[in-house]
Amino acid sequence: MRYRLMNDYSVDWPFWGGEEDPGLCADGDPSLPTDLAVAVRAWAARFNAKFSWEHGWPDEETAAFHRAEGELLHRKVKEALPGHDVALMYWETAVRS
């Protein structure tokens, strides 16, 4: 199975691809350990709370933290889903200047 871990506006479960189609996955697809699922949801919630569609992240520190957290979650999701292809699609690089 192929998944993309990727934030998008108002998305609570940031996985795309999976069982259904190349679009947004159903909630809980892929199935992850509870602690990892909670962390992924928190990461998506921080994106929704702090990333402006007009200006990006409020500052460099927030942007760097979010990216590092996404990369860590990506590694953990890959470990939790052996045999699946999981890509991190990180597009949210703009920072308010």
Stockholm file with secondary structure:
# STOCKHOLM 1.0

chainA/1-97         MRYRLMNDYSVDWPFWGGEEDPGLCADGDPSLPTDLAVAVRAWAARFNAKFSWEHGWPDEETAAFHRAEGELLHRKVKEALPGHDVALMYWETAVRS
#=GR chainA/1-97 SS CEEEECCCTTCSSCEEETTTCSSBCCTTCSCCCHHHHHHHHHHHHHHHHHCBTTTBBSSHHHHHHHHHHHHHHHHHHHHHSTTSEEEECCCCCCBCC
#=GC SS_cons        CEEEECCCTTCSSCEEETTTCSSBCCTTCSCCCHHHHHHHHHHHHHHHHHCBTTTBBSSHHHHHHHHHHHHHHHHHHHHHSTTSEEEECCCCCCBCC
//
